[in-house]
């Protein structure tokens, strides 16, 4: 999982001031600056000389690689354009897992699951922001995509944690749905291994990868069909013709400050997406009149902050949910279940106080006692001599130094300790969900009543600042079950496809389980390639 991609935090005042003009962002020249100031945002066929040609042109080399690879396996020619000097995008620094209901490993182990369960679960875990069409397309194709990946030599195993994030929802399954790639690349694992295995498979099938080449504008013919892309290579136009389709797989818009300001519901800090995720695909689709979905949403996770170095590290249930620690705001109050999945945890940071006109949970502070520090890590490092961590002898000293309400903090910890000793959390239900216990808790502990809960009783106390971050934005051009982009009237934009975080994808405003982001990108790339192969 990614840890250290810093971005300058956005002030609350700047966020609120700019929100007033959110409705005009699609037309703003600033937002479109990334695709060429002073140039037409859509190029026409008669004005273009082609440098390359392929049946399928994929923009982006993370999960989008699957579209090119499947196209090549279907007998089509394929080109991947990547603005970075190497393949992978954010997928390459991710855990590399994919969320796959009723997968082959579950069947081997006899873990019960079904299409109907998966659809029911997704209909709840996407929180009303997906559609039955997209949910069914995902469920019906994700296992086909996995089986195809296995023909490429990529095998998978069940990840022991980060499974269904809401296993108690109807259709939820506590274990089995998240698969992790088995690396065949020496020295690589997770997403880093996955993208290299995909690239090797693609090259073997004849996919052409072109790096240091940033897509800027789409090319259309007089009938409004997308027939190629104008990219930039070494400061000059590099035009690639697409005979059957262009696939937008350029990631989210995490590092486009204007889009973040105008579209998201609140500030994000230290997004872990790669720096190249500046909304390129979104802007190119918007220039053609694409409709949008879920642009206010992120795949969120909290981040520990080292302000001196200007870096963040993901703050997940695997550390926040261990016994002997809590998270509080500056009012000294807990505000979420620390052992819960990272996306719903991040939502809790955006409680807005209209009395003080602040997000009352930004910033927040992780606090652990000496017993925790003797057993566990903070920001994936030992607590001592840790740049993310400050140590204080007493809670009073900690509260004074960090500007936390000391009396409220003492009261919060006293209440937490009373119930933690009994193995319960009546305030936020920590440790009740199967997710909490499998991912956040320490199931090796036999000295406590709940693997996620233990009182904080021993100084010194260790603290780290926490802010809301993101793995990626998750809104984009509206797509149908074939991954085709739709315009504002619900009509298909011919020959244009979008996948993953470049699309308004099936995960809607939710995050059903570990691997949802990578899984949906690869699956809809697979779907798009099949659709293009079926064209006459």
Secondary structure, 3 states (H helix, E strand, C coil): CCCCCCCCCCCHHHHHHHHCCHHHHHHCCCHHHHHCCCCCCEEEHHHCCCCEEEEEEEECCCCCHHHHHHHHHCCCCEEEECCCCCCCHHHHHCCCCEECCCCHHHHHHCCCCCHHHHHHHHHHHCCCCCCHHHHHHHHHHHHHHHHHHHHCCCCEEECCCCCECCCCCCCCCCCCCEEEECCCCCCCCHHHHHHHHHHHHHHHCCCEEECCEEEEEEEECCCCCEEEEEEEECCEEEEEEEEEEEEECCCCCCCCHHHHHHHCCCCCCCCCCCCCCCCHHHHHHHHCCECEECCCCEEEEEEEEECCCCEEEECCHHHHCCCCEEEEECCCCCCCCCCCCHHHHHHHHHCEECCCCEECCCCEEEEECHHHHHHCEECCEECCCCCCCEEECCHHHHHHHHCCCHHHHHHHHHHHHHHHCCCCCCCCCCCCCHHHHHHHCCCCCCCCCECCECCCCCCCEEEEEEEEEEEEECCEEEECCCCEEEECCCCEEEEEEECHHHEECCCCCCCCECCHHHHHHHHHHHHHHHHHHCCC
